Amino acid sequence: MERMARKEAAGLGPTIRAWRERLSPAAVGMPATGRTRRATGLRREELAELAGVSVDYVVRLEQGRATAPSGQVVAALCRALRLTAAEREHLYRMAGLVPPDGGPVPEHLPPGVLRVLDRLGGVAVAVFTAHWQLLWWNPGWAALLGDPAATPPRLRNLARERFPVGAEAARLSSWPVREANADGSDLAIVADLRRATGRFPHDAGLAELVGELAGGNERFARLWASGTVAAHRTDRKTVEHPGAGPVEVDCDVLTDGDSELKIVILSAAPDTEGAARLRTLL
């Protein structure tokens, strides 16, 4: 496991102790002992047993005297402490380690998120995966950009649209879209894809996408070679709508921390011509 940067000792020990003390022996399948317990949480001896490390090492971790636990030890602590995905990632980073691969790129849109998105009125909204595959869109998105349902699912990918390869062109908009800063927007998409490869290094679909674009699109290959890593957060676009005319919108990207789903919201500034034209569509 590649070490990122040496962690500060403060914070790691108290966090491990807090997680230990919140976990009851029954929750991890340990039998109750005859001794009177002063706390409901795990004892250090019990955590050591579950994690397969010495009690002395647990003591030194919690006291801040052990400052560089290995990836194997951190993984064992994550399992022993029954950490959530977010807590697991946090523990790795506090230990100065790169969190391990989180598995394949998630393609599930939680029902609660969908209910919130359904309540958003007056804006065009779509949800993309970490590798910019379109998952869901609202009626406002279809009204502004055209209905993506006419595009084959494989080609509903923003990176494929921006960096076409061969004759099989991806298309997410039925009409032209002008970027306020096309060069910056293209670099942001490539940098965001590179960030995704660090988050999901073993996802076959992501690797295939990057390999295809790098091998078949010269502009993508040049931007990829820059090594830039960043998240795509904001942009401004003008949609050349055949019925409403040019509609200038702000593009904001909200990212879910665990799944890296991207919620893309297109809205127009209040009291502008773009807002008036967008209202006629929505």
BALOMAR-312380 format. One record per atom (N, C-alpha, C, O, CB): x, y, z. Coordinates in steps of 0.001 Angstrom, whole numbers, plus 500000, padded with zeros to 6 digits. Last residue first. Glycine has a CB too. Example, Ala and Ser with C-alpha at 12.3 -4.5 7.8 and 13.67 -1.06 7.14 Angstrom:
BEGIN
512850497750507080513670498940507140512900500030507870513409501138508039514084499402505725513190494310507800512300495500507800513200496700507800514236496681508465511308495527509046
This chain:
BEGIN
460419524369480589460157523544481776458747523782482321458359523171483316461197523839482869460486526161478495460721524739478232460291523853479374459850522723479165462169524502477943460101528631479551459189528225478477459329526736478165458405526119477635459453529053477210462246528800481310460886528637481853459907528170480773458990527400481057460392529962482468464350529328479598464298528026480254462905527757480811462433526620480789465342527947481376463811531947478904463712530915477862463629529516478493462931528638477988464929530999476897464269533176481369462959533290480733462769532199479680461697531602479579462792534681480096466964532577481791465963532081482730464570532126482100463778531202482286465991532905484034468155533950479667468262532502479731467219531892480660466657530835480372469649532107480183467687536551480378466996536030479194467032534505479181466084533850478749467632536589477904467265536759483969468057536813482737467221536276481582466190535635481783469381536000482884466300536410486559466072537678485848466987537841484639467428538949484333466273538850486796468755534105487830467454534794487892467452536083487082468476536753486945467089535102489342470589531900485666470601532970486663469268533705486646468696533916485576471768533955486402469475528552485179469790529876484644469739530913485760468934530804486685468813530257483509470906525253485453469952526296485855470413527630485279471583527809484940469822526379487415471499521922485670471569523040484734470484524047485106469295523732485077471404522554483253473313519668487552472155520560487574472413521724486615473419522423486732471872521081489025474207516406488067474480517579487230473210518408487123472171517928486669474991517161485811475604514385490318474311515015490058474594516331489338475152517258489923473489515247491395477432511541490144477492512971489851476099513479489507475495513051488523478479513260488693478616509151492495477596509554491538477634511073491376477841511803492345476187509079491994480410508211494333480928509109493301479902509362492200480271509746491090482201508532492696479650506765496523479485506126495225480079506935494084480241506416492980478032505884494960480447508566498641480734507138498650480712506529497257481658505850496859479747506423499528479750511287498065481075510925498557481413509462498472482576509126498248481208511348499939478316512529495131478107511714496329479443511157496781480192510611495971477091510566496063478681515776493870479176514402493870478893513730495198479187514279496260480673514368493573477288518076491644477336517636493032477712516158493035477131515370492289475965517881493763477979520545489418478109519107489601478253518805491091479220519226491725479323518550488802476284522919487439476893522598488736476858521092488943475847520440488681476159523330489902476175525191484963476242523744485174476986523488486473478170523801486595476942523020483975474009527754483908475131527347484752475036525849484973473946525305485149475135528116486115473020528569480552472776527954481856474100527743482587475155527580481974472023526608481697471356530165477963472598530126478748472302529610480147471441530145480845473260531531478817469953529226475086469643529249476516470951529095477283471576528035477259468623528116476902468908530384471934470051530109472816469689530278474292469185531323474703471220531031472465465535529102471297466701529920470995467838529589471945467752528613472690466353531408471078463404527435471604463527528549472550464660529497472200464736530592472756463734528021473944463687525566469468462424526251469714462564527495470566461920528508470293461470525321470364466294524615469354465625525005468105464314525763468317463883526516467444465354523781467280468843525815471495467583525091471406466805525544470167466666526747469947466741525306472686471822525660472182471169526236471003469874525474470738469818524601469872472110526188469750472899526380475339472215525364474551471485526047473402470633526908473622471227524539475431475842527204476745474741527796475992474160526716475096474838526199474207475213529036475155477243526863480061476954526382478715475870527234478077475088527894478760476528524906478744479743526620482508478658527421481940478493527032480481479474526888479752478940528953482083480534524773485520480750525124484119479622526058483697478662526261484440480806523842483204481990522815488195481110523854487675481494524227486253482633524024485831481149525087488571483480520426488851482498521008489764481523521975489108480336521957489433483204521710490861485321517592488600484598518544487754483445519114488563482526518381488930484081517866486435488293517174490455486870516897490325486228517985489482486552519163489629486190516802491712491532516042489291490630517019489905489199516539489738488927515613488974490814518433489276494723515727488073493699515032488858492828516082489540493336516921490285494345514061489915496775515550485193495951516367486091494880515522486766494216514708486124495298517525485320498458514380483334498436513841484698497574514612485675497634514356486877499810513790485224498827514838480680499188515925481592499195515472483040499847516085483885498231517089481427497798512722479300499237512695479559499669513805480506500756513735481081500003512810478258495190513565478915495445512495479886496923512471480276497262512232481435495021511121479309495558515402476858495117515883478166495381514840479252495750515187480375493624516239478127496358513609474828497239514719475223496857515246476608497729515507477435497172515863474180494164511903474641495476511349474986496421512451475463497195512245476398496086510613473777492167513696473802492069513044475107493437512543475546493828512736476697491059511879475063493215514312471257493057515361472269492940514763473668493546515269474613491823516219471960493132511839469910494421512501470166494310513566471254495211513706472081494952513134468880491534508967470533491279510405470445492537511147470858492955511089472014490071510823471337492252506297470853491530506691469647491236508166469510490733508593468471490274505967469588493550505754473223494092505177472004493443505688470736494006505539469651493961503711472054492031507088475102493453507426474992494065506907473695494973507520473133494218506864476182489567505804474742489704507229474443491164507630474260491493508416473371489074508061475552490202503155475516489626503443474203489821504898473816490201505194472683488144503099474187491147503491478136492013502931477106491522503239475712492313503550474821492129501447477278488852504518479400490072505330479338490998504813478239491572505604477492490804505324480702487093502290479038486769503623478538488021504472478367488229505076477315485793504318479478488428500215480377488146500096478945487872501461478330488353501764477238486954499163478706488410501188482990489691500966482313489503500873480804490318501389480040490361499690482839485635501189483436486386502441483491487711502297482755488095503178481985486629502866484949485083498436483238484447499395482344485178500712482297485329501298481225483031499625482759486591497309485337486908496974483945486316497983482971486961498350481989486401495579483610488027498645488140486774498592487399487074498412485908487727499255485292485933499877487643490206498966489753490004497649489166488686497526488403488274496418488057490059496607490241490265501530490846491359501108489953491137499770489270491819499465488292492628501040490722488518503783491768488051502466491319489081501849490361488786501668489179486655502582490623490055505987492504488996505532493409488536504119493077488203503342493972487809506486493353491711506310490335492310506118491654491312505581492658491668504815493553492889507417492160489886506707488339490738505519488249491480505264489552491842504124489845491736505668487107488801509161489100487974507957489233488824506691489156488525505706489831486893507927488142490843510879488352490524510743489780489710509473490018489905508787491021489745511987490291490570510637485609491792510140486245491567509957487746492047508990488336492975511108485989488085511878485321488229510464484993489483509876485632489462508753486135488270510271483478488830514480486007487875513776486861487912512272486588487786511474487516486452514322486641490487515107483895491051515082485248490138514342486210490607513658487120491296516504485753488592515050481823489708514106481813490312513974483209490613512868483658490786514553480805486930517163482638486377515822482474487482514775482512487335513736483155485596515720481159488733519306482626488071518932483876487494517524483786487560516768484756486963519935484218489402519507479933490436519104480884489809518645482197490296517700482817491417520263481139486916520390478964487467519109478515488529518603479485488558517419479822488063519243477106486743522876480277485744521848480541486249520469480128486042519489480845484444522174479809488877524278479170488867524006480608487882522908480959488149522094481843488531525268481384488025524388476510489299523746476854489324523362478329489738522260478688490485524680476528485578525782476703485604524401476215486886523689476606486854522520476992485442524373474705483996527778478402485436527501478402485621526040478009485799525172478863486090527803479811481346527756477700481984529052477940483499528918477934484207529832477512481513529647479275480314525605475084480901525743476414481521527126476556482157527615475623481959524641476669477305525045473369478584525773473399479044525926474847478272526322475720478450527175472715475642522474471825475890523079473138477265523735473089478266523078472805475806522009474301473155521633469357474497522094469739474531522729471126473600523416471545475010523088468719470850518945470248471229520166469541472556520687470078473029520241471124470131521243469679470526516725471774469996516656470417470358517878469600470198517868468379468500516495470451473079515371473792472228516507473474471788516401472015472572516035471140472967517852473738474610513171473908473740513403475052472816514591474828471873514797475592474568513621476300476098510799471933475374512064471897474420512148473074473531511309473227474610512221470571478916509261470360478020509390471506477327510742471438477897511716470945478793509230472847479411507789467198479449508993468015478442508926469151477276508585468949479185510219467161481236505793465555480145505580466520480146506728467530480793506653468575480295504195467251483495506177464082482241506668463515481077506570464484480038507193464267481914505907462263486183507082466354485582506372465236484257506971464807483940508117465125485388504932465589485464508711469267486385507742468686485657507006467568484627506376467807486919506743469766485159511934470852484658510855469998485782509988469439486889510459469175483845511434468856484948513348473543486160512840472894485781511656471999486051510506472345487234512415473958482411514026474361483397515095474237484666514663473507485372515487472927483758515608475599481168511503474372480627512590473550481686513670473313481837514166472197479381513205474222482667510079476196482632509618474805482112510714473880482562510838472741481758508359474677482061511570478475483444511527478002483495511052476550484283511570475759484297510604478899479299511092478750479776512441478467481205512440477929481530513216477031479697513295479720477376508628477305478557508879478140479152510215477760479474510454476596479612507748477987475606506785475914475159507871476809476266508177477804476096507997479010473837507486477560476368504605474498476829505898473999476326507072474831476586508228474495476395506074472570475113502474475688476578502527475724477107503904475331478176504315475783477165501465474799472318502966475069472870503136476421474389503269476463474906504103477208472462501978477274471679504931472116471976503617472721472656503790474072473496504678474217472872502771471784469341507599472304470752507212472165470974505846472789470500505609473900471684508261472821466794508166473029467007507788471637468443507324471380468722506722470343466672508955470727466935509072475593466453507706475394466678507233473966466747506029473715464975507614475740467558511725475918468665510795475663468224509366475399469043508529475020469601510803476822465697514252474456465571513028475240466709512058474920466828511608473781464212512361474977467016517578474767466518516467473964466554515189474784467359515063475708467346516306472669467702519611476477468763519031475648468271517980474653469031517542473790469802518418476531465283520495477681466344521438477333467319520869476305467716521565475371467100521844478578463722518222478029463150519390477359464241520345476883464133520934475808462184520121478296465406516522479455464977516127478115464426517319477335464634517422476126463921515022478200465568518020481821466787517736481050466414517376479610467029517865478662467605516578481709462911517973482672463532519245482320464796519065481500465075519851480594463846520027483567462465515292483334461825515852482129462439517187481704462484517499480514460330516038482374465752514033484348464379514454484604463756515033483330464463515242482344464335515493485748467686511020484129467470512436483814466012512772484063465143511903483996467869512760482339470306508657484798468930509135485015468863510592484607469848511322484717468483508954486509472884507896483947472018506942484627470554507354484615469666506519484446472475506764486042475587508181481762474294508741482152473401507651482736473183506614482110473605509411480945478858507978482854477794507260482154476456507776482667476222507805483875477918505710482359481155508986484081480334509856483257479364509104482355479081509532481236481211510721482424482325507392485960482975507481484641482050508132483599482153507863482402483399506075484159480624507606488122481980508149488268482695508232486940483594509059486784482791507302489231477453508344486438478349507546487274479705508232487378479918509300486802478508506115486704475032511024486647476054510263485943476853509421486946476920509739488133476993511211485148471859512420486340472799511743487230473729510876486388473288510104485536472047510883488297470425515658485734470773514311485306471780513744486293472467514487486994471342514303483853468050518294485375468909517490486248469168516131485607468273515525485018468265517316487650467085521581484964467350520333484252468364519546485065469423520070485409467868520596482793464583523273486945465967523022486544466017521720485746465123520879485836466914522950487790462003523513487879462624524678487263464069524497486864464727525464486480462532525812488176462165521457490825461455522050489700462228523230489141463012523865489847460053522487490118462809518566492424463481519763491922462735520281490694462686519619489657464971519463491578461711516185493117461074517382493663461724518680493169461237519770493468461117517337495175463335514243492111462007514381491519461308515660491967460418516160491279461152513180491873465465514402493865465627514929492512464281515137491834464102516089491074466490513991491677464353513104496101464763514510496188464860515126494796464392516243494573466116514638496922463988510539495060462822511301495526463149512788495633462322513634495296462338510769496888466632509802494547465704509959493433464477510765493837463979511577493058465280508597492904467590509571497118468149510601496243467190510869495088466967512017494702469543510176495708466064507349497946465934508633498631466462509784497793465856510854497756466662508592499955466938505263496240465569505782496135465392507143496804464661507994496299464602504797496746470183505641494729469355505353495902467968505969495780467831507080495269470036505863497166471203504238491838470712505522492318469778505261493495468689504719493302469986506317491181474030502436490995472732502387491664472383503767492193473170504389492908472737501347492812476509501931490073475528502378489083474120502337489667473138502220488934475604501508487816479900502276491138478480502081491454477576502647490366477847503710489809478143502732492793482626500603489799481941501900489789480458501677490069479804500957489314482144502638488423483746497975492058483349498517490762482662499866490901482180500227491974482431497545490047485906498805494878485120497880494067484747498515492740485368499497492332483859497442494816487539500644496134486199500474496650485327499536495842484122499464496083485547501777496733490921500021496951489881500098495931488514499809496517488337498867497288490174499130494799492046501486500081492003500482499022490846500696498084489914501446498373491924499106499609493428504735500729492360503750500932492336502745499797492583503116498650490995504443501049496804505235501413495788505358500378494691504330500643494999503145500772496405505165498959497689506407504712497652505392503670496583505702502637495580506348502941497412504021504276497795507737507132498733508117506093498776507151504935499786507070504236500084508247506667495852507247508925497070506447509083498104506775508008499173506165507972496733504957509038493865508796507929494497509230509173495792508475509425496713508992510058493545509039510349493182507179505752493817508481505504494479509021506777495541509639506704492776509494504978492063504938507027493230504796506148493945506133505978495172506202506052492808504242504773489907506181508328490964505550509113492225505369508271493332505619508749490491504195509662488335507025506157488898508007507081490053507416507884491067508082508095487816508525508026487538504627505031488383505525504252489072506535505164490243506861504971487554506251503179485966503715507202487110502941506725488079503823505952489288503780506179486641501778505848483957505607507279484872505497508417486135504746508021487236505094508448484187504792509598482697505049504828483272506373505063484280506335506214485338506960506133482160507394505366481890502372505232482802502706504134483478504055504363484677504201504127482047502721502801482022501654508809481319501919507552482349502267506477483532502436506772480274503076507722483609499097510783483515500460510270482685500529508993482653499585508203484905501020510014484074497123512803482836497154512021482590498548511429481500499105511560481639496732512898486429496703514077485615497799514582484296497962513826483490498832514159486397499082514513487554494635512565487255494418513979486291495463514523485428495145515342488537494428514791487905495846510041487013494698510197486587494521511656485414494288511947487697493423509689489704497879510724488436498206510074487435497072510243486265497302510549488655498502508584491841496387511712491095497259512623489736497632512038488738497695512757491902498528512927492691495191509336492210494354510437491402495169511434490389494694511947493384493677511146493518497443507908492425496616507384491830495750508483490612495587508561492919495732506227495641498262509542494475499135509382493282498338508862492158498534509324494797500303508423497383496094509180496845496385510517495593497250510410494603497005511099497908497093511392497920496315506456497318495091506976496686495318508346495604494809508639498364493984507061499160498795506277497874498600505633497157497370506149495932497366506270498051498499504149500573499601509540500623499113508168499225498995507585498230499084508304501335497765508104500815502625511443500290501268511264500319500868509794500113501702508912498856501165511812502597504737512692502589504312511292502085502883511145502855502004510758503986504434510695502755505361515375502317506413514444502227505962512990501815506746512135503253507577514532502319504706518580502483503960517330501899504840516229500686505039516165501773502529517385501587506609520388503005506225520353503324505323519160504486505195518776503389505515521653498976507300520846499723508080519865501191507738519796501973508487519211499581509518520162497402505738522392498170506778523089499005507623522141499673508562522574499073506149524125496422503931520588495480504857521213496197505989521937495648507082522076494580504112522184498811502551519917498024503264518904497146504321519541497121505469519098497163502286518104499530501418522378500406502420521763499703503207520661499965504397520487501645501748521196497363499664522739497621500725523713498469501821523075498168503007523212498325500157524969497742497982520553496516498763520635496697499927521599496248501040521328495339497880521073500183496869521327500137497696520121498869498546520104498909499704519689500206496816518858499500495446523625500439496552523740500375497461522521500495498680522647501856496026523926497946493461522520497298494470523359498201495682523490497728496819523468496958493897524752498741492706519089498986492621520523498235493718521263497930494769520699500485492713520819496228491607516705497436492340517080497610492242518589496725491749519289497362493834516621493790490699515708494976489872515552496269490624515803497294490322515192495003489287514183491391491920516079492227492429514996493483491595514777494170491764513769492613493854515278490332490561518278489585490602517027490459491000515844490292490482514740488427491563517150492329491064520217492013489692519806491301489661518463491621488838517605491152489008520862492187493834520438493427493197520014493178491784519513493748491361518507494430493175521159489599494128521443489916494659520119491181494001519575491246493651518396490089496192520174490015492916523933489069492329522992489308492837521574489231492069520614487637492634523422491813494601525154492185493197524949491274492537523917491715491702523128492124492424526278490367496942525342491520496896524443491922495456524144492320495130523025492705497658525052486844496163525324488111496422526005489231496377524975489065495843523878488362495388527151484011497701523766485054496687523792486226497119524656486561498302524715485531496386522385481471499310525910482261499076524698483278497958524854483399497347525916482970500337524301480349499831528313479628498901527437480450498538526204480148497556525527478292499505527008482388499758531294481885500418530088481222499376529196481500498182529310483034501152529324483060498172533355482852499586533676482313500358532478481835501483532626484156500218534155481845494970534025482377495900533033482059497322533456480939497634533861481800495606531627482802492364536111481949493542535977482594494520535005483768494860535153481707494214537354483448489144534687483902490374535339482906491506535115482258491590534071485290490780534817482527487114533164482020487200534533482407488476535236481804488861536237482505486041535328481685488200529820482572487635530837481960487808532208480998488555532388483961488290530786479891487283526895480004488130528084480892487431529107480850486208529241478598488441528690481507486503523787480694486142524957480900487124526099481968487720526237481032484725525427481210488296520749482069487876521851481206487556523069480255488287523349483115488975522189479979489317518468479881487891518751480787487397519850481110486210519898480167487136517537479909491970518183480957491283517428481006489798517760481949489101517385482312491919517707477880492765519824477791493153518418478824492448517554478651492334516341477956494647518283478724491981522353477665491214521704477579491515520213477245490635519420476330491502522366480564493999523023481030492634522729479980491808521995480316491021521111481420491926524017479800497121521307479600496165522397480157494794522018480221494455520836478103496054522750481397500052520512481069498726520013480947497735521162481903497537521911482125498253519014482372502405521440480967502417521025480480501019520637479280500816520453480773503381519851485036502014521950484142502145523086482663502160522703481799501950523555484473503389523834486180501962519398486230500767520249485166500842521345484484499858521630487636500606520879485793504584518555485126503517517822485105502222518642484131501470518591485822503282516472487433505873520414486005506186520365485231505082519650484147504693520084485775507534519665489944504791519751489365504540521078487858504797521082487095504036521678490051505422522137490281505807517189490223504357517379489572504030518716488756503114518813491636503737517303490378508542517905489325508034517028489173506531517177488053506030517280489622508388515573492673508786519519491347509059520080490200508529519233489171508113519764491176510532520265494640508028517470494409507273518698493049507525519306492324506571519589495461507600519699494345510070515475494217508650515160493868507853516410492906507085516408495514508118514533494724512557516816493492512250516116493311510782515847492196510280515982493440512989514842498130513091516405496908513538517071495703513199516215495667513518515027496956515053517356500049512388514545499636511394515537498323511786516203497502510929516527500723511216516596499645513029511117499816513602512440499299512589513448498241511994513246499074514973512574501219510925508651500073511480509367500504512201510636501604511989511147499080510378509709503090511414505804503132511010507211502019511707507970501897512931507932504508511334507845501331510427502892502101511437503613502060511052505073501099510432505530501540512890503381500859507856501587500613509163500998501499510219501645502331510831500975499140509545501139502213504759500715502009505725501789501888507119501197502725507523500390503165505667502815500635502118499046501463503314498929501140504276500060499978504576500336501253503996497562500845498819500000500000500000500000500892501245500000501777501397500841499038499997501227
